[in-house]
Amino acid sequence: MNEFDYIEKYFNPLTNEFAGNLKNDAAIYNQRSSFDLIISTDTLVEGIHFFGNEDPSIIAKKSLRVNLSDMAAMGAKPVFYNLSLSLPKEKAKLFIPKFAKGLEEDQEIFDLKLIGGDLTSSLKHISITITIFGETSNNQSIPRDGAQNGDILYVSGILGLSKIGLENYNSDSKEFCEAKMKYLLPQPRVDLGISLLNIANSMIDVSDGLVQDGMHLAKNSNLSIELNLSKVPIPKINKIDRNIILDSALYGGDDYELLFSCDPSHEAFIKKLSSKMNIKLTKIGKFREFKNEFLKFKNNSSRPKRSFLHF
Amino acid sequence: MNEFDYIEKYFNPLTNEFAGNLKNDAAIYNQRSSFDLIISTDTLVEGIHFFGNEDPSIIAKKSLRVNLSDMAAMGAKPVFYNLSLSLPKEKAKLFIPKFAKGLEEDQEIFDLKLIGGDLTSSLKHISITITIFGETSNNQSIPRDGAQNGDILYVSGILGLSKIGLENYNSDSKEFCEAKMKYLLPQPRVDLGISLLNIANSMIDVSDGLVQDGMHLAKNSNLSIELNLSKVPIPKINKIDRNIILDSALYGGDDYELLFSCDPSHEAFIKKLSSKMNIKLTKIGKFREFKNEFLKFKNNSSRPKRSFLHF
């Protein structure tokens, strides 16, 4: 099979009407002026973002989900995506069918379709770039820079699992099962993001650890976050010291939970939302006037303020 | 410098208002319902699409230009693009500033801006994925499947240079200078594409060789192309046999000329357009009813019908 055969057999069935059966040089999207189109790109590279020996359907889902998480962070409803897949020639036959199957399953779950892309060979490593498109009503998406002095800082779910899953990827212990699953297959908070429209005034998905992503929110709003370390929601894992688990939450990546600010008047709404959606939503800090630092630990902990960096 | 510093210093200055200074998880595009948004993605991988030792500004320009060529093929006006760049950590410091400079220069020439993207490390090779966005009035873009029986097949410019440039990349002979430049820095026919709106009824950019891309047009319109080999516009290069140059045109890639069909009644218009834009536009064949083959050579040449394939 050559690339045209692969595209026809495995990717064309994943497309919607904008793709025109992938016959043209580009997709054609009929714009709707009452909506904003929300556009984001995330790349996953073998050896950096994934091992390469995972089931290709898992790699596909992770690629799509990290992008879905960016839509969640904007409060946008995902509608379609564009895919570029590069892989060594000799891997194509086994990889592509399973990869496409993974996309198909997640397209069903998250209700979105493929509109086009590129399929090329590479010399050594697999690389996947997805550009995802979502919609909100005009000017309704949630920015990173809208927090106000006195706002509450919330986070969804539990933090730190993914890093622990990565670090214990080769362990057979049942205790790491949940963590490994979270590392392999994050759960983007798409519905939660949409429910927070008009409630959260700034939001980000926690992909680089709570500290670094919290700093982004504080910096963009020119405020300081006072983070209450004792409130940070972390898992209980008997084999690992609580302090190390907390470090995973603060500096680990790949959690894809939502971190957001809102006015204290929304506290009751958030409580109800949490119970209705069955998603833990925890108050972990407050926004204060900026003085020297974008992030302070409430108990004056001297922990560092930086996470994983690519360069 | 870490990735946030690189983004702030080198990429943020390239953005427009939709990027929101790259502060959010995504770009926000205010849709305009009287226009279609035309969306395409092309990836360039080190060792496959470029050597890796070219000046990074050249790699940047080539990445953007192959995408611009897809807009040209649709008759769309390019408006913005999304960039994903992955490269080994140790290359970042030298590569990124020159790469961004190349983008800046071509943004000026082609009048478009950056709206976002992703910057990550990779283990070994550089990989660049651009998703480009163009606009046409509603339902005006030029498809690949609109050719009619009796239509003329035109091609712009000269074919085969890029392949010859690639094959003689290390030659110092002046005779290969133009070919090497065409390989390194293709000239996307953006203005020509737009001028062909309402004239060309099917169009494609020649990126995989005339034969393969011609076959796409014929197949999508369910017709057969009768290709007149003696008319195919090829360069004169004394060092290379005419037959080998013709092969480069037929099966080589990276020419990025426009191949299109139109009704014979437009012949006079095409002639005028060619002279006005100073771009060679050559009649190289006709569309006929489909019988057995999507592409025939007029003089019954037995040359093959396939070009470069990734898989």
Interface residues (C-beta under 8 A of the other chain):
Chain A: M1 N2 E3 F4 Y6 F18 G20 K23 N24 D25 A26 A27 I28 Y29 N30 Q31 R32 S33 S34 F35 D36 L37 I38 I39 S40 T41 D42 T43 V45 E46 G47 I48 H49 D70 M71 A73 M74 A76 N82 L83 S84 S86 K89 A92 I115 G116 G117 D118 L119 T120 S121 S122 L123 K124 H125 S127 T129 T131 I132 G134 N138 S141 P143 R144 D145 I204 D205 N220 L309 H310 F311
Chain B: M1 N2 E3 F4 Y6 F18 G20 K23 N24 D25 A26 A27 I28 Y29 N30 Q31 R32 S33 F35 D36 L37 I38 I39 S40 T41 D42 T43 V45 E46 G47 I48 H49 D70 M71 A73 M74 A76 N82 L83 S84 S86 K89 A92 I115 G116 G117 D118 L119 T120 S121 S122 L123 K124 H125 S127 T129 T131 I132 G134 N138 S141 P143 R144 D145 I204 D205 N220 L309 H310 F311
